[in-house]
């Protein structure tokens, strides 16, 4: 079930379908990232992806590997697009937590900053999470 959900999520991202993105997330979902402040709530996540889609018009997202179950998953992905007619590829790795068949949390590990390879997730509550 979670693989099908992530396939729908990546397809909605690639199509620029903010409503389709929203449908994949729990009401109180959070996206943590190394590049920006946390995005909290499914509606905010939909607006965020709408901005991403506008900025990277025509970009597509593809999941290459999936390892997980209905509670958690790890995914390696790529985003392909072009800027000024020149193609680019960004690769990343996400960790997902699921609740009630929806995405509850995403932890995205990717960065454009080659000088800071040890970047942490912006705003992630490391001190409160027993995994860390």
C-alpha positions as CSV (number, residue, x, y, z in Angstrom):
1,X,0.0,0.0,0.0
2,X,2.7,2.5,0.9
3,X,4.6,1.9,-2.4
4,X,1.4,2.7,-4.3
5,X,0.9,5.8,-2.2
6,X,4.4,7.0,-3.0
7,X,4.0,6.3,-6.7
8,X,0.8,8.5,-6.6
9,X,2.7,11.2,-4.7
10,X,5.6,11.3,-7.2
11,X,3.2,11.3,-10.1
12,X,1.3,14.2,-8.6
13,X,4.6,16.1,-8.0
14,X,5.6,15.5,-11.7
15,X,2.2,16.6,-13.0
16,X,2.2,19.8,-10.9
17,X,-1.0,18.5,-9.3
18,X,-1.1,20.3,-5.9
19,X,-4.5,18.7,-5.0
20,X,-3.1,15.3,-5.9
21,X,-0.1,15.9,-3.5
22,X,-2.5,17.0,-0.7
23,X,-4.5,13.8,-1.0
24,X,-1.3,11.8,-0.2
25,X,-0.7,13.5,3.2
26,X,-2.2,13.3,6.7
27,X,-3.7,16.6,8.0
28,X,-0.8,17.2,10.4
29,X,2.0,15.9,8.1
30,X,5.4,17.5,8.1
31,X,8.2,17.6,5.5
32,X,11.7,18.1,7.0
33,X,14.5,19.0,4.6
34,X,18.1,20.1,4.6
35,X,17.4,23.1,2.4
36,X,14.4,24.9,3.9
37,X,12.2,25.3,7.0
38,X,9.8,22.5,7.8
39,X,6.5,22.4,5.8
40,X,3.7,21.6,8.2
41,X,0.2,20.4,7.3
42,X,-1.2,18.9,4.2
43,X,-2.5,22.2,2.7
44,X,0.8,23.9,3.3
45,X,2.5,20.9,1.6
46,X,0.2,21.3,-1.4
47,X,1.1,25.0,-1.7
48,X,4.8,24.2,-1.3
49,X,4.6,21.7,-4.2
50,X,2.7,24.2,-6.3
51,X,5.6,26.7,-5.8
52,X,8.2,24.0,-6.6
53,X,6.3,23.0,-9.7
54,X,6.2,26.7,-10.8
55,X,9.9,27.2,-10.2
56,X,10.9,23.9,-11.9
57,X,8.3,23.9,-14.7
58,X,8.4,20.6,-16.5
59,X,10.5,18.8,-13.9
60,X,9.7,15.2,-13.1
61,X,10.3,13.1,-10.0
62,X,11.1,9.4,-10.1
63,X,11.5,6.9,-7.3
64,X,14.4,4.5,-8.0
65,X,14.5,2.4,-4.9
66,X,11.9,1.6,-2.3
67,X,12.5,-0.3,1.0
68,X,9.7,-0.3,3.5
69,X,6.4,-1.4,4.7
70,X,3.1,0.3,5.7
71,X,4.7,2.1,8.6
72,X,8.1,3.4,7.2
73,X,10.0,3.5,4.0
74,X,13.2,4.8,2.5
75,X,13.3,6.0,-1.1
76,X,16.1,7.1,-3.4
77,X,14.8,9.4,-6.1
78,X,15.8,11.8,-8.8
79,X,14.3,15.1,-10.1
80,X,15.0,15.8,-13.8
81,X,14.5,19.1,-15.5
82,X,16.2,21.9,-17.4
83,X,17.3,25.4,-16.8
84,X,18.0,27.7,-19.7
85,X,17.8,24.7,-22.1
86,X,20.4,22.8,-20.1
87,X,19.3,19.5,-18.5
88,X,20.0,18.8,-14.8
89,X,19.4,15.9,-12.4
90,X,19.1,16.2,-8.6
91,X,19.3,13.0,-6.6
92,X,18.1,12.5,-3.0
93,X,17.0,10.1,-0.4
94,X,13.8,10.4,1.7
95,X,12.5,8.6,4.8
96,X,8.8,8.3,5.1
97,X,6.5,7.6,8.1
98,X,2.9,6.6,7.3
99,X,-0.2,6.8,9.4
100,X,-3.7,5.5,8.4
101,X,-2.6,5.0,4.8
102,X,-1.2,8.5,4.3
103,X,2.2,10.1,4.5
104,X,2.7,11.5,8.0
105,X,6.3,12.6,7.8
106,X,9.0,13.0,5.2
107,X,12.7,13.5,6.0
108,X,14.5,14.6,2.8
109,X,18.2,14.3,2.6
110,X,19.6,16.2,-0.3
111,X,21.5,19.5,-0.7
112,X,22.9,21.8,-3.4
113,X,25.6,23.0,-0.9
114,X,28.8,21.0,-1.7
115,X,30.7,22.9,1.0
116,X,28.3,21.6,3.8
117,X,27.9,17.8,3.3
118,X,27.0,17.3,7.0
119,X,23.8,19.4,6.7
120,X,21.0,18.4,9.1
121,X,17.3,18.6,8.6
122,X,16.2,22.1,9.2
123,X,13.9,22.4,12.2
124,X,13.9,18.6,13.0
125,X,13.5,17.9,16.7
126,X,16.6,15.7,17.1
127,X,16.7,16.2,20.9
128,X,13.1,14.9,21.3
129,X,13.3,12.0,18.9
130,X,14.6,8.8,20.6
131,X,16.1,7.5,17.3
132,X,18.8,10.2,17.5
